[in-house]
Amino acid sequence: AKRADAALAATGGYDSAFVTKLVRNYRSHPEILRLPNRMFYDDELVPCASPLVARSLEGWEHLLAPGFPLIFHGVEGRDEREGSSPSWFNAQECEVVKD
């Protein structure tokens, strides 16, 4: 039992026989990852997205803070699922982003 406890402590509480902790993020701008990285990943997330893509909108004229590509926009909508899919989506949010 002590050996198992030591192994869990060494992996941050994850039993690698059952859980794989994904720490490389290939989608997001590093600033978008900063808060969840600190709060939930013990600063283990590694931003791996192509800088050409992840940083492409840093200078967009509609950003409130240039270099920080994040905008909060409230949308009233409804969470939906198709059939037996475990994934949820909100069509109204999609429409706002698309427009």
Rosetta blueprint (number, residue, H / E / L):
1 A L
2 K H
3 R H
4 A H
5 D H
6 A H
7 A H
8 L H
9 A H
10 A H
11 T L
12 G L
13 G L
14 Y L
15 D L
16 S L
17 A L
18 F L
19 V L
20 T L
21 K L
22 L L
23 V L
24 R E
25 N E
26 Y L
27 R L
28 S L
29 H L
30 P H
31 E H
32 I H
33 L H
34 R H
35 L H
36 P H
37 N H
38 R H
39 M H
40 F H
41 Y L
42 D L
43 D L
44 E L
45 L L
46 V E
47 P E
48 C L
49 A L
50 S L
51 P H
52 L H
53 V H
54 A H
55 R L
56 S L
57 L L
58 E L
59 G L
60 W L
61 E L
62 H L
63 L L
64 L L
65 A L
66 P L
67 G L
68 F L
69 P L
70 L L
71 I L
72 F L
73 H L
74 G L
75 V L
76 E L
77 G L
78 R L
79 D L
80 E E
81 R L
82 E L
83 G L
84 S L
85 S L
86 P L
87 S L
88 W L
89 F E
90 N L
91 A H
92 Q H
93 E H
94 C H
95 E H
96 V H
97 V H
98 K H
99 D L
